[in-house]
């Protein structure tokens, strides 16, 4: 999710629209996995596992192989999985995007820390799915999607979490937190 916002607001070589298209395709990656699973089988656990697999594939892409000097595969690179996790929630419950995306944007533009926003998206999915499951409107299996997505996102964001705990995680200047920090630093510099 936060990759969506970062991609859209970062100055990238390909430009805003290429970044926006990439973010939308990453969301569709998660949603498409669910739609294919629903088309193939009515098994709810499969509907939950497929977007989790899409997140894993996004985070450890076979198209982004890192090799050592001998040509051996060191690791598979990728993103944090925020956008595919939004897509997975959207695939499971299309109307969830109307809650999760605005809450994610609110988180991003107030806190301004991309890793927190990314993890918050899965937390919002857990909350939305748990509320609806408690009312009998959704199967409880969908809540496990949110839990699995949260764990995958946290695993992918381990370096960011370390920076966060050290107080070194980057705050985006387009956020309320970033604006307040810049203002505070401006006052320190002038005094």
N, C-alpha and C positions, 0 to 999 in steps of 0.2 A: 504494500500500500504506500509506504513512504517513498518507495522507488518511483511510484507514479508521480508524486509531488516533486521529488528531487529532479527527476528526468524532465518534468515540465518546466521547472524554474531554473535549472542549471544551464549555464551557457555551454552547449555541447557543439561539437564540430558539425554535426548534421543539422542542427537547428531545432527550433521549438516543435515544429510539426512532426519531424522524425521521432523526437522523444515522446511526443504525445501518442503517436501511432504505436510505438513500441510498448508504452504503458498499457494501451487498450488491448493490444494483442496478448500481453502477459495476463491481463484479466480474463480475456477470452480463453486462454490456455486452461485455466482452472475451471471455468464454467463449461467449456467444451468437454472436458474429461467427465464431468458429471452427466452431461446430456447424452454422451455416448453410452455411459454405464446404464443410465435409465432406459435407453433404447434397447440395450442388450438384455438386461435382467431386472426383475422387480426387487432383487435382494438389496435391502437398505445398507447393509454393511459394505457392499460393493460400491454403492453410491458415495459412501464416506471414504473408502480407501482410494478410489481413483483420483480425487482432487489432491489427496495427500501425496500420492505418487507424482502428480503434476508438480507439486511444490518441490519434492525431492529432485525431480528431473530438472527443474529450473535452477535449484541451488547447486546441483552437481551435473552440469550439462556435459554430454559427450562431445559437444561441439566446441567446448572450451577446455581442452586437455592441456595441462601443464606438464612438461617433460623436463627431466634433468639433462645434463650435458651428454649423457650416454643414450638418450632417447627413451629411457624408461619413464613410464607414466608416474608422476609424483602425486597428482591429484586432479580432480575434475573441478573446475572453477564455475562460478555462477553468481546469482544474486542472493538476496536474503529471503525471497519468496513472498513478499508482502502482496504484490499485485495478484499472483495466482491464488493466494489465500482468499482475497476478496472475491475473485472469480469463482472459487470453489463454494463459498457461502452463497453467492448469487445463483450458482447452478442448483444447489440444494433447495434454496428458497429465494426465487427471483426478487420478491419484495424486500428481502433483507438488505439489498443494496441501498434502499431508500433510508435506511437507518445507519448502516455501517459506514457508507461512504461519507455522509455529512459529519458523523462523529469523528471519523478519521481525519477529515479536513479541519475540523475544529481543533482536534488534538495537535495537528501539525502546525496550524497557524497561531496557536496559543503557546504551546510548549516549545515548538521549533526544533525538536530533536528527532531526527528521522528514525532512529532505532526504536525510540519509545513509541512513535506513531505506528511503526510496523507491528510491534508486539501488541499494541492496543487494538488493532484491527481484529486479531484473532480473539482477544478478550471480549470485544463487542459481539463477535459471532457466538461465543460461548453464552453470553448473557441473553442475547436475543433468542437463541435456540432453546436455552433452558427455560426461559419464561414461556415460550410457546409450547414446549414439551410438557411443562407443568399444567398447562391448560388443556392438554390433549390435542393440540392443533398440529403437532409435529412428533415424529418418533424420537425417543431419547437417544437413539443412535446418532442423530445429527449433532448432539452436544459433544459427542466424542470426536467429531470432525474438528470442532473448535479447539478442543484440548490437544489433539494431535497436531493441528496447525500451529498452535502456540508453542508447543515443544520444538517443532521443526524450526520455527522462526527464532526462538531463543538459542537453539544450537547454532544456527547460521550467524547469529549476531553476537557470539561470544566475545570477539575482539571489541565490539562496540560496547558491550556491557562492562568489560574491564575498563575502558576509557570512561564510561559513565560513572562507575564507582570511584575512579580517580579524579573525577570532575573535569576531564579533558575532552569529553564528547562535544563535537561541533554543534553549535546552535545556529540555525538558519536565520539570516538577517530579515527575512520576510515574515517573521513571526512576532507575536507580542513580546515573547521572552527575548528574542534577538533585538528588537527595538529598545526594550527597557535596558538591556545590557549595554547597547551602544550609547544610550543616553547617559547611563551611569558612568561609563568610561569617559564620555565627553566632559562630564562634570569634574571627574578626577583630573583630566588633562588641563582643564582651565583653571583649576585651583592650585 
